[in-house]
Amino acid sequence: MTTTPAEMAEHWSGRHDGDGPEHARWHQLVQVMGLHGHDEAAEPAAEPHVALLGFRSEEGVRRNQGRVGAAEGPVALRRALAPLALHGPLARGEVGLHDLGDAETLGEELEAGQAAAAELTARALDRPGSRLTVVLGGGHETAWSSYLGLVGSRKGPGAGTSTGTGAGAGTGTGAVTGTDTRAGTGTGTGTGAAAGAADPGMTSAERRWGVLNLDAHFDLRDEPQPTSGTPFAQMAEAEEAAGRTLHYAVLGIAEPSNTGALFATARRLGVQWWTDEQCLAAGADGIRDVVAQFAADLDVLYLTIDLDVLPAAVAPGVSAPAAYGVPLPLIAAAVQAAASSGKLALLDVVELNPALDIEGRTARAAARLIDDAVRTVVGGSA
C-alpha cells in the first residue's frame, strides 16, 4: 500500500539516457506532490501542468461479481507510464506532470473511498494551472467519484457543490495517500488552450458537460448498492435531481454483453452509442467525427476509458476480457479526438487488473492512451 512520498516515487523509475529535454521520460519529470494534509498556502505557483491521481479500489468490481485486483491498477499504470519519452513543452518542463497521490477504498467501504477520491479529483481540477486531470483506476466505480469530483469543482456544472452528496456518495472512512515533496518552480508557457477551461462569463447553470465512455458495457445497472456496473445510472439520477440531463455517449458496446433491459435503459436516458462492430465499420475517421460532434455541444468533456473495450489479445488484464473488442488504433483515435476538442478536463482509465495481465500488455496499452491524451492536450508531440 502506498503511504509515503518515497514509496510513491519508487513507481516512477526507468531508463536514464541523460539529462535535458532530448532525453526526457515521464519518470524523470513527474513531481510527486500529493494533497494529503492539504494546505492552500503550500500549493505551487500557477504552473501549467497535468495532474495525476490514483483510486485504489476494487470493491465495486467485487459487488458486480467480477474478478478483483483492480486496486493495484494505479501502481501498474504509473510503472507503465514511467519509461515513455516526453516531447515539446512536457520535455522542456514548460508543462509539469504532478502526481497527487492516491485515494483508496478500505475494505468494503466503497462509498467512503469514492468520497475521498472525489475530493482529491475536485482539488486536482481546481489547482491553478491545471490543463488536464488524469485519474488512474481502480474499477469502473471510479467513474462515480470522477463525476462527484467534476460537479464539485469550479469546472463542473455545480461549480463548487459538495462532493459528499448525491446518490451513493455515502460516508465512512476512505483514505488519501501521498504528501507534498517538491513544488514546481518554473512558470512555463506551454502551447494550446487550457483544456476544459470554462467561459468566465458563463454561469455554472449554463455550463454544459458530458461524459464519453469507451467501453464494452453501458454500466447502467439498477442495483441496491453502487458497483462498478452502476456509475452512469447514478449520474443520470443525480443529474435529474439537479434539474439537468445527463449527456452520455458510449463507443464500443458489445451487444452480447448487455441485456435488453440495459439497452432499454440507454434508450430511455437518451444515451448515444456505437457497438464494437459499428466502430470497426466506421474506422478511425468515423470515430473522430462522432467524438467531435459529441464534444461540439459541450463546454466540458469527461472521458472515461474502460480497458475491457479493447480486444482480449491487447487487454487480457481486465475482469471481463472482450471476445471482439475495438482495436487499439480506433480507441486511440477516439482519445485523440476528445483531447483535441479543447473541452477535455478530466480523464480516467479503469479496470486494469495487473494480476490478470500478460507481459504487461494491458498496462502498456493504457499508458499509450494516457500519453496520447496528455500530449494532444498540451501539444507535446515530437
C-alpha positions in Angstrom: 0.0 0.0 0.0 1.4 3.4 -1.0 1.7 5.5 2.1 4.8 7.7 1.8 6.3 10.0 -0.9 9.3 7.8 -1.1 7.2 4.7 -1.9 5.2 6.7 -4.5 8.3 7.9 -6.1 9.6 4.4 -6.5 6.9 3.7 -9.1 8.4 6.5 -11.3 11.7 4.9 -12.3 13.2 3.7 -15.6 15.9 4.0 -18.2 18.1 7.1 -17.9 19.8 8.1 -21.2 20.9 11.5 -20.0 19.6 14.9 -18.8 17.9 17.6 -20.8 14.7 17.7 -22.9 16.2 15.5 -25.6 16.4 12.5 -23.2 13.2 13.3 -21.1 10.9 10.5 -20.0 7.9 10.5 -17.7 9.8 9.2 -14.7 12.4 12.0 -14.9 9.9 14.9 -14.9 7.0 13.7 -12.8 6.8 15.6 -9.5 5.3 13.6 -6.6 3.3 16.1 -4.7 0.1 14.8 -3.1 -2.7 16.6 -1.3 -2.9 14.8 2.0 -3.0 17.4 4.7 -4.0 19.9 2.0 -2.7 23.5 2.6 -3.7 26.1 0.1 -0.6 28.2 1.0 1.6 25.3 0.2 0.3 24.9 -3.3 2.8 25.6 -6.1 2.5 28.7 -8.3 0.1 28.5 -11.2 2.4 26.4 -13.3 0.7 24.8 -16.3 0.5 21.2 -15.5 -1.2 17.8 -15.9 -2.4 16.3 -12.6 -2.4 12.6 -12.0 -4.0 10.8 -9.1 -5.0 7.2 -8.4 -8.0 5.5 -7.0 -7.1 2.1 -5.4 -10.5 0.4 -5.5 -11.9 -3.0 -6.5 -14.9 -3.2 -4.1 -17.2 -2.1 -6.9 -15.9 -5.0 -9.1 -16.4 -7.5 -6.3 -20.0 -6.2 -5.8 -20.5 -6.6 -9.5 -19.4 -10.3 -9.3 -16.2 -9.6 -11.3 -12.6 -10.7 -10.7 -10.9 -8.5 -8.1 -7.4 -7.0 -8.5 -8.1 -3.5 -9.9 -6.9 -1.8 -6.7 -3.4 -2.4 -7.9 -4.1 -0.7 -11.2 -2.7 2.8 -10.3 0.7 1.3 -9.4 0.9 -0.7 -12.6 -0.2 2.3 -14.7 2.5 4.5 -13.1 5.1 1.9 -13.9 3.9 1.6 -17.5 4.0 5.4 -18.0 7.4 5.9 -16.3 9.7 4.9 -19.3 7.7 6.7 -22.0 9.5 9.5 -23.8 8.3 13.1 -23.5 8.4 15.8 -26.2 7.8 19.5 -26.7 6.7 21.6 -23.7 6.5 18.4 -21.5 10.1 17.6 -22.2 11.2 21.2 -21.6 9.3 21.4 -18.3 7.0 24.1 -19.5 4.1 22.0 -18.7 4.5 19.9 -15.5 3.4 16.4 -14.6 2.2 16.4 -11.0 1.4 13.2 -9.1 -1.0 14.0 -6.3 -1.1 10.5 -4.7 -3.9 8.0 -4.2 -7.4 7.7 -2.7 -8.3 4.3 -1.5 -11.3 2.1 -0.7 -10.6 0.5 2.6 -12.2 -3.0 2.8 -15.8 -2.9 1.7 -16.2 0.9 2.4 -16.7 1.8 -1.3 -18.8 4.8 -0.8 -16.2 6.3 1.6 -13.5 5.6 -0.8 -15.4 7.3 -3.6 -16.0 10.3 -1.5 -12.2 10.5 -0.8 -11.4 10.1 -4.5 -14.0 12.7 -5.4 -12.4 15.2 -3.0 -9.0 14.6 -4.5 -10.3 14.9 -8.0 -12.1 18.2 -7.3 -8.9 19.6 -5.8 -6.9 18.5 -8.8 -9.3 20.1 -11.2 -9.2 23.3 -9.3 -5.5 23.7 -8.9 -4.1 26.8 -10.6 -2.6 26.0 -14.0 -4.4 22.7 -14.4 -4.6 21.6 -18.0 -5.9 18.1 -17.5 -6.7 15.8 -14.6 -6.0 12.1 -15.1 -7.4 9.5 -12.7 -5.7 6.1 -12.6 -8.3 3.4 -11.6 -9.4 1.2 -10.0 -12.6 -0.5 -11.1 -15.2 1.4 -13.1 -16.7 2.6 -9.8 -14.0 5.2 -10.3 -16.4 6.9 -12.7 -18.8 7.9 -9.9 -16.0 9.5 -7.9 -14.8 11.3 -11.0 -18.3 12.6 -11.6 -18.6 13.8 -8.0 -15.2 15.5 -8.3 -16.2 17.2 -11.5 -19.5 18.6 -10.3 -17.9 19.6 -7.1 -15.1 21.6 -8.9 -15.1 25.0 -10.4 -15.1 23.4 -13.9 -18.3 21.5 -13.3 -22.0 22.5 -13.6 -22.3 22.6 -9.8 -19.3 25.0 -9.6 -18.3 24.1 -6.0 -21.2 22.0 -4.8 -20.2 19.4 -2.2 -18.8 16.1 -3.5 -20.1 14.3 -0.5 -23.7 14.5 -1.7 -25.7 12.7 -4.3 -26.8 9.2 -5.0 -24.4 6.6 -3.5 -21.9 9.2 -2.1 -22.1 7.6 1.4 -20.0 8.2 4.4 -17.3 6.3 6.3 -13.5 6.1 6.3 -11.8 6.5 3.0 -8.1 7.2 2.6 -5.9 9.6 0.7 -2.2 8.8 0.4 0.8 10.9 -0.7 2.4 14.0 0.6 3.8 17.2 -1.0 7.5 16.7 -1.6 8.5 19.4 -4.0 6.7 22.2 -5.8 7.3 23.2 -9.4 9.3 26.4 -9.6 9.1 27.2 -13.3 6.3 29.3 -14.6 6.5 28.0 -18.2 4.2 28.9 -21.1 3.2 25.7 -22.9 1.1 25.6 -26.0 -2.5 25.4 -26.9 -5.6 26.5 -24.9 -6.3 25.1 -21.5 -8.5 22.0 -21.8 -11.9 22.3 -20.2 -11.5 26.0 -19.4 -14.9 27.4 -18.7 -16.0 30.7 -20.2 -15.6 33.3 -17.4 -18.8 34.9 -18.4 -20.8 31.7 -18.1 -22.7 30.7 -15.0 -22.4 27.2 -13.7 -26.0 26.6 -14.6 -25.3 27.4 -18.2 -22.2 25.2 -18.4 -23.0 22.0 -20.3 -20.9 18.9 -19.6 -20.9 15.4 -21.0 -19.2 12.0 -20.5 -17.8 9.9 -23.3 -17.3 6.3 -22.2 -15.1 3.9 -24.3 -16.4 0.6 -23.0 -18.0 -2.7 -23.9 -20.7 -2.1 -21.4 -23.3 0.6 -20.6 -22.7 0.3 -16.8 -26.3 1.4 -16.3 -27.3 -1.4 -13.9 -30.1 -0.9 -11.4 -28.7 -2.3 -8.2 -29.5 -1.9 -4.4 -25.9 -0.6 -3.8 -23.3 1.1 -6.0 -21.0 -1.2 -8.0 -18.6 -1.0 -11.0 -21.7 -1.5 -13.2 -23.9 1.3 -11.9 -21.9 4.6 -12.2 -23.8 6.1 -15.2 -27.2 5.2 -13.7 -26.1 7.0 -10.6 -25.0 10.0 -12.7 -28.4 10.1 -14.6 -30.2 10.0 -11.2 -28.0 12.7 -9.8 -28.3 15.0 -12.8 -32.1 14.6 -12.8 -32.2 15.6 -9.2 -30.1 18.7 -10.0 -32.5 19.6 -12.8 -30.1 18.6 -15.6 -29.9 15.9 -18.3 -27.0 13.5 -18.5 -25.2 13.8 -21.8 -23.7 10.3 -22.2 -22.2 8.6 -25.1 -20.5 5.1 -25.4 -18.3 3.7 -28.1 -17.6 0.0 -28.2 -20.8 -1.6 -26.8 -20.7 -5.4 -27.1 -24.3 -6.4 -27.8 -23.9 -10.0 -26.3 -22.6 -8.4 -23.1 -25.5 -6.1 -22.5 -29.1 -7.3 -21.8 -32.2 -6.0 -23.4 -33.0 -4.2 -20.1 -29.8 -2.3 -20.3 -30.5 -1.2 -23.9 -33.9 -0.1 -22.9 -32.4 2.0 -20.1 -30.0 3.5 -22.5 -32.8 4.5 -24.9 -34.9 5.9 -22.1 -32.0 8.1 -20.9 -31.1 9.2 -24.5 -27.7 7.6 -24.5 -25.8 7.8 -27.7 -23.8 4.6 -28.6 -22.0 2.7 -31.2 -21.4 -1.0 -30.9 -17.9 -2.6 -31.4 -19.0 -3.7 -34.9 -20.1 -0.1 -35.8 -16.8 1.3 -34.5 -14.9 -1.1 -36.8 -17.1 -0.3 -39.8 -16.7 3.4 -39.3 -12.9 3.3 -38.9 -10.7 6.0 -37.4 -12.2 8.9 -39.4 -15.7 8.0 -38.5 -14.8 7.7 -34.8 -13.1 11.1 -34.8 -16.2 12.6 -36.4 -18.6 11.2 -33.9 -16.4 12.3 -30.9 -16.0 15.8 -32.4 -19.8 16.0 -32.9 -20.5 14.9 -29.3 -17.9 17.4 -27.9 -19.1 20.3 -30.0 -22.3 20.6 -28.0 -20.4 20.7 -24.6 -18.4 23.2 -22.6 -16.6 20.5 -20.5 -15.9 16.9 -21.6 -15.1 14.0 -19.2 -13.6 10.9 -20.9 -13.6 7.5 -19.2 -11.7 4.5 -20.7 -12.7 1.0 -19.6 -9.9 -1.1 -20.8 -12.3 -4.1 -21.5 -13.3 -2.2 -24.6 -10.0 -3.4 -26.2 -9.6 -6.9 -27.7 -8.6 -9.6 -25.2 -5.3 -10.1 -27.1 -4.4 -6.4 -26.4 -6.0 -6.2 -23.0 -6.1 -9.5 -21.2 -5.7 -7.9 -17.8 -9.3 -6.9 -17.1 -12.1 -8.5 -15.2 -14.2 -9.2 -18.4 -11.9 -9.6 -21.5 -13.6 -8.8 -24.8 -14.2 -11.6 -27.3 -14.4 -9.0 -30.1 -13.3 -5.6 -28.9 -12.4 -2.4 -30.6 -8.8 -2.3 -31.9 -6.3 -0.1 -30.1 -5.8 2.3 -33.1 -9.5 3.1 -33.2 -9.7 3.7 -29.4 -6.6 5.9 -29.8 -8.4 7.9 -32.5 -11.3 8.5 -30.1 -8.9 9.6 -27.3 -7.1 11.9 -29.6 -10.3 13.4 -30.9 -11.5 14.1 -27.3 -8.2 15.6 -26.3 -8.1 17.8 -29.4 -11.6 19.2 -28.8 -10.4 21.9 -26.4 -13.1 20.7 -23.9 -11.4 17.7 -22.2 -10.9 18.5 -18.5 -11.0 15.0 -16.9 -9.8 11.6 -18.0 -9.9 8.3 -16.1 -8.6 4.9 -17.1 -10.1 1.9 -15.3 -10.4 -1.8 -14.9 -6.7 -2.7 -15.2 -6.1 -5.9 -13.2 -2.4 -6.4 -13.1 -2.7 -10.0 -11.7 -4.5 -11.0 -14.9 -2.3 -9.1 -17.3 0.1 -10.9 -19.7 3.5 -9.4 -20.1 2.1 -6.0 -19.2 0.1 -5.8 -22.4 -2.9 -4.1 -20.8 -0.9 -1.7 -18.8 1.2 -0.7 -21.8 -1.9 -0.1 -24.0 -3.4 2.0 -21.2 -0.2 4.0 -20.8 -0.1 4.7 -24.5 -3.7 6.0 -24.4 -2.9 8.3 -21.4 0.2 9.6 -23.1 -1.7 10.2 -26.3 -4.3 12.3 -24.4 -1.7 14.3 -22.4 0.4 15.0 -25.5 -2.6 16.1 -27.5 -3.9 18.4 -24.8 -0.6 20.2 -24.2 0.9 20.0 -27.7 3.7 17.7 -26.7 4.4 15.8 -29.9 7.9 15.4 -31.3 
